[in-house]
């Protein structure tokens, strides 16, 4: 299978804010890790991370992620490998050293309004393009606050990838 490269446009990389298959080997059994909670979100630790078809370096690379801090949903843990899902639904394996529990969220869909408070009629403080990644600060009900560069604001949970639908955060 050909390698696929996943990256976000350079504009998104600088925040994009607008003011206003060779799986013949048998896989080891899943085991719990320190957090013990699945699924959960973690973020990429490096700007270049390989996602493989199985939990080991003997498995082929299926995706190459090119974006530090991009959130991934961790589905299961096997030894030093994490089975993950990205914002587009691609599933594969990443070595644990390439992830950290740092919580980030990625804007999805369309240009999104960041609100001053968690309400649809609250003042718009900035707009974020799809692919913008920001630090996940907190979630209250259907709303989550992110900070990206010099900007921060509230978005609906459905407008970001990086938090469970009913998760309390922090």
C-alpha positions in Angstrom: 0.0 0.0 0.0 1.3 3.4 -0.9 2.2 5.8 2.0 -0.2 8.6 2.6 1.0 11.9 4.0 -1.3 13.9 6.3 -0.6 17.6 6.8 -2.5 20.8 7.4 -2.1 23.8 5.1 0.6 26.2 6.1 -2.0 28.9 6.9 -3.5 26.6 9.5 -0.1 25.8 10.8 0.4 29.4 11.8 -3.0 29.5 13.5 -5.2 30.6 10.6 -7.1 32.9 12.9 -9.0 35.8 11.4 -9.6 38.7 13.7 -13.4 39.2 14.3 -0.6 -3.8 5.6 1.5 -6.6 6.1 -0.3 -7.9 9.2 0.8 -11.6 9.0 2.4 -11.4 12.4 0.1 -12.0 15.4 -0.6 -8.9 17.4 0.0 -8.9 21.2 -3.1 -8.8 23.4 -4.2 -5.3 24.5 -3.2 -4.2 28.0 -4.2 -1.3 30.2 -1.7 1.5 30.7 -1.2 4.1 33.4 -4.4 6.1 32.7 -6.4 2.9 32.1 -9.1 4.9 30.3 -10.1 4.3 26.7 -10.9 6.0 24.5 -9.0 9.2 25.5 -7.3 12.0 23.6 -3.6 12.7 23.4 -1.5 14.9 21.1 1.4 14.3 18.8 4.8 15.1 20.3 6.6 15.7 17.0 6.2 17.3 13.6 6.7 13.9 11.8 5.0 10.8 13.2 4.5 7.4 11.5 1.1 5.6 11.8 1.6 1.9 11.1 -0.8 -0.9 10.2 0.1 -2.8 13.4 1.8 -2.4 16.8 5.4 -2.7 15.8 8.1 -1.4 13.5 7.8 -4.5 11.4 4.4 -3.2 10.2 4.3 -0.9 7.2 3.7 2.9 7.5 0.3 3.8 6.4 0.2 7.5 7.3 2.7 10.2 8.1 1.4 12.9 10.3 3.2 16.2 9.9 1.7 18.3 12.6 2.9 18.5 16.2 0.1 18.9 18.8 -2.5 17.4 16.5 -5.0 15.5 18.7 -5.5 11.7 18.3 -8.1 9.5 19.9 -6.3 6.7 21.7 -8.4 3.5 21.4 -6.2 0.8 23.0 -2.7 0.2 24.3 -0.5 -2.8 23.4 3.0 -2.7 25.0 4.6 0.5 23.8 2.1 1.1 21.0 -1.2 3.0 20.9 -4.0 2.3 18.4 -5.3 5.7 17.4 -7.9 7.4 15.3 -7.4 10.8 13.7 -9.9 13.6 12.9 -10.8 12.0 9.6 -11.4 8.5 11.0 -8.2 6.9 9.9 -7.1 4.2 12.4 -3.6 2.9 12.9 -0.7 2.4 15.4 1.7 5.0 16.8 4.6 4.4 19.3 3.8 5.8 22.7 6.9 8.0 22.7 5.3 10.0 19.9 2.3 11.0 22.0 1.8 13.0 25.1 -1.2 13.6 27.4 -1.1 17.3 26.5 -4.7 18.2 25.5 -5.3 20.0 22.2 -8.3 20.4 19.9 -8.5 20.9 16.2 -11.2 23.1 14.5 -13.1 21.0 12.0 -15.6 21.6 9.2 -15.8 25.3 8.3 -14.5 28.6 9.6 -15.7 28.8 13.2 -16.5 31.7 15.4 -14.8 31.8 18.8 -17.1 33.4 21.3 -16.2 35.4 24.4 -18.4 33.1 26.6 -20.1 29.8 26.1 -23.3 31.0 24.5 -24.4 31.3 20.8 -25.2 35.0 21.2 -21.9 35.9 22.9 -19.6 38.3 21.2 -17.3 36.8 18.6 -13.7 37.4 19.5 -12.0 35.7 16.5 -12.7 33.2 13.7 -10.7 30.0 13.3 -10.2 28.2 10.0 -10.5 24.4 9.7 -7.3 22.7 10.9 -6.4 25.3 13.5 -5.1 23.5 16.6 -5.4 25.1 20.0 -4.8 24.2 23.6 -8.0 22.7 25.1 -8.6 24.8 28.3 -12.0 23.6 29.5 -15.4 22.3 28.5 -18.8 23.3 30.0 -21.7 21.4 28.7 -21.9 21.7 24.9 -19.0 24.3 24.8 -15.2 24.1 25.0 -12.7 26.9 25.4 -9.5 26.7 23.3 -6.5 29.0 23.1 -4.5 29.3 19.9 -1.7 31.8 19.7 -2.9 35.2 21.1 -6.5 34.2 20.8 -8.9 32.3 22.9 -12.6 31.6 22.9 -15.5 29.2 23.1 -16.6 26.7 20.4 -19.3 24.1 20.3 -18.0 20.6 20.9 -19.2 19.5 17.5 -16.9 22.1 15.9 -13.7 20.5 17.2 -11.9 17.2 17.4 -10.1 16.4 20.6 -12.8 15.9 23.3 -15.4 13.3 23.9 -19.1 14.3 23.4 -19.9 14.1 27.1 -16.5 14.5 28.7 -15.9 16.8 31.6 -12.7 18.7 31.1 -10.6 19.4 33.0 
